[in-house]
Amino acid sequence: MCYNTKQTKKVANLESYYRIGLIKKGEDLPSLRDAFDVPMYQLNGFDHPLMLIITSEFPEYLVPAKWGIAPELDEYGNPFEIENLDNYYKKQLGYTLNAQAEKAFKYKLYYDSIFERRCVIPVDGFYEPHTLPSMTKKKEKVPFVFEYEDKSPISLAGIYNVLHREESNESLVTFTIFTKEANELFKEVHNVPNKEGKHRMPLILNDELINDWLDEEITSAYLKDLFLTEPSKEIVARPVTRDIYKRVDSNYEGVDNFHDYHKDSQGLRFDFDGYKPHFFGEENNLFN
């Protein structure tokens, strides 16, 4: 999945969400507005950036947290050392960036957090790759941005852990984003399944369910119901420039603007004539 998000000025895809957008700055953000008052038009999960999240322990605040959950205790039962985090991420190969919601009650890394440390990750949108049909071994990918049609923030569901360094009294929050089985729109855009042969999408919380998700008294049965929730507002997808795949200098205003590949193929070895993807069964004009 994509693993890019975008947190522009409000706040803030292994499977599909390594790229996310920081959401635009809002007047009602409860804290840290100045510290994060820098436009971020895309964030790459493999860089494990700091993002702002809302936690079940302190739901009235926005908390800076590192994208990529780490355990509170190491394999020997000792407190996980913050200075070992980079090596941990290298070994995990990105598998800390998201978690399958269906397995939240099965894996130790997730089990404690799902009951005690749930979070909301507010973003403007996120990016997914669409793989074009090709007669060659090299697959051409076109990135799409997903966002609400009304441009309001998207609330992604996740869990977090808090790491401590007792000597210096430092703490670091790490988090991961939950995914669920993809709906038809996501299957259409992110059209290559994962290694398990499944299509995934991030778990998006409707506004009226955010408080429930953050409620420390929530039951496991209701949590499982929330795992099945679908966005209540319309989500739209549109192709954007392949500049988002560049690891350097790709975070610029307009990187998430609509990109007409029919007029500018960006060097794609593919003829778009006659290729018409369908979303929800309706022909669109994104490629022609």
HELIX and SHEET records of a PDB file:
HELIX    1   1 GLY A   45  ASP A   47  5                                   3    
HELIX    2   2 ILE A   82  ASN A   84  5                                   3    
HELIX    3   3 LEU A   85  GLN A   92  1                                   8    
HELIX    4   4 ALA A  101  LYS A  103  5                                   3    
HELIX    5   5 LYS A  108  GLU A  116  1                                   9    
HELIX    6   6 GLU A  184  VAL A  189  1                                   6    
HELIX    7   7 ASP A  207  LEU A  209  5                                   3    
HELIX    8   8 ILE A  210  LEU A  214  1                                   5    
HELIX    9   9 SER A  220  LEU A  226  1                                   7    
HELIX   10  10 ARG A  242  TYR A  245  5                                   4    
SHEET    1   A 4 LYS A  10  VAL A  11  0                                        
SHEET    2   A 4 ARG A  19  LYS A  24 -1                                        
SHEET    3   A 4 ASN A   4  GLN A   7  1                                        
SHEET    4   A 4 LEU A  43  ASN A  44 -1                                        
SHEET    1   B 5 LYS A  10  VAL A  11  0                                        
SHEET    2   B 5 ARG A  19  LYS A  24 -1                                        
SHEET    3   B 5 GLY A 125  THR A 131 -1                                        
SHEET    4   B 5 LYS A 141  TYR A 148 -1                                        
SHEET    5   B 5 ILE A 235  PRO A 239 -1                                        
SHEET    1   C 7 ASN A  98  GLN A 100  0                                        
SHEET    2   C 7 GLU A 170  GLU A 181  1                                        
SHEET    3   C 7 VAL A  63  TRP A  67  1                                        
SHEET    4   C 7 LEU A  50  THR A  55 -1                                        
SHEET    5   C 7 ARG A 118  VAL A 123 -1                                        
SHEET    6   C 7 ILE A 154  ARG A 165 -1                                        
SHEET    7   C 7 ILE A 204  LEU A 205 -1                                        
SHEET    1   D 3 ASN A  98  GLN A 100  0                                        
SHEET    2   D 3 GLU A 170  GLU A 181  1                                        
SHEET    3   D 3 ARG A 200  PRO A 202 -1                                        
SHEET    1   E 2 HIS A 278  PHE A 279  0                                        
SHEET    2   E 2 GLU A 282  GLU A 283 -1                                        
END                                                                             
